[in-house]
């Protein structure tokens, strides 16, 4: 009899929890939502503002973008789990804690809503380089170990980790030359100060079109719809994949009904023809998907890039 009483109590608690969650979702949102993201002018900021405008209309409440740069994940992780503070940020959210101590755990303190968008990095070389394919680049790098270099901005950002993953999988030693961001890195490559770089499509597309840079391949697992004319690095190095990912997160313990509502409404926004067109023009592709899919992507990326980070001894400031 005591066992039955305990089971009944647990069922009652579960039912109460579900009822509370549903009741919360039915009244949500009742006030302004903060959409926390990276620095102004970044790809994250651009995507956040594009989504926020339509999401405001869909939810019937104002969604304001708040720029908190590198502090964005921590701000959201420490916010009340009520759906009124959400995060839009790239892979630094789950990879930076592998490179330095952070005041949050990406898997314990954040609840993924969706992996919103993705963008392939493009392997580009200065046109003076005597290579026209990934295979030729690897052969040249092996013939001249430590002589070739690549440009990269922020330590641990996708261009940097894409390059180090390439080094590891190709068995070459192409040396990193540090610049203050993607813009200066691209300028340096166009000027011939460095040999190559892995860069977001949007930042190098005009230079590829003008002939100031030569594109060799994209870093997506399969041929990208954004660059269908390019082969993939994976065609030469099977298993290579290093796309730029941008996800949306709520604080951990946010009611599941609210997370599901956000996932649904954000998917509707991202799949609007006008939004897709604007993203495509910027070299960004809609990814979307469930919360479970977002968690799987994070864990896979942490495993793959974590190995590169450990073996390369990468430590962020």
Steps between C-alpha positions, in 0.01 A plus 500: 500500500785738583656428160175588326478823699849606394428423136178698515689791657762496226232489231323792661823699510567423133149601402532821699832577331353443154196709586721784624713482187196509273347787696825695471517436126140617453578838657842531334617749393355770719789749476805600296744221405875565508688343208860500620776464243858591409654833403323744264585443135578130544327221309326404825368855541377506140311171535358598840357828367358327194318246718398743776294723273276218376497317832356810666205487263455125542501510881315828541774641725807709428823302456798728561857413400756553775870488405720352773797380291686209661287523816178409316491127593574569866232771519235261370623201701457703821160648407164377638372197302180669393550549125553876522877486447624291208836470328606499138866412464748295303715200583707700748207434737598133535865508386645787707450303825740244349766771461463700822308510825149637450232575759248266338476146366352495147333163549379553857411871515345557157199340329541493120193625313628433149817508293373791293736554208827380354759627258787317336847641533681528170864400456650786300857565388679800355504464119880493502485161673586217253204286608152453357368220720508372856716208387758737350497717813568199724784387272657847509463525879665161545785597267556823696419421866451813710550731200136566414277713725134577550320808628258475792332752725350410835670209674270198501255649246389289199774627259768407755360159593422418135867557422627293791262216415641511146856486635414201717311300238739577212811445712649837407638799689353821360585777747244738651546875453274690739291803403236701684193350344382362167510835317872564558573132421330524161675830422836340583429203275391719208820702545709182487629528857386142568444194284151384587211502744169335583237774496123543502356510150354847545837653586689363198237462224568844341875429489444157346275655234760767418787252482687651794465167682476142375247268664605137533222338700222539757513354849146359503460121516319501166499744209345820629199653329668834566810401300390214270794552266755416769611153607519426871817457704342167601530378140876491562499452878204270579323600819614862493221741597535842660199719437412817687198425720269744675257370760224637722487414870292561811618462860493143628174400671293728277159326473498255210176650365669841465809352332273313257301816425821694429628218279176500298475876455869547418475223239208686340701822490811335354302322231330814371607556139614857567713398798659211314585730209667755727701231675606340171628834371721514809635149448285347775271197473203410719562184703227484764393172658397372840649563842634144504671554164666815634636311801635226271676757280656668805628173645639387164677832447640499854639152445660574163632849571584412859752248368655769275506749788674254733752375247584850375522638853259784420428723798284813469587817690 
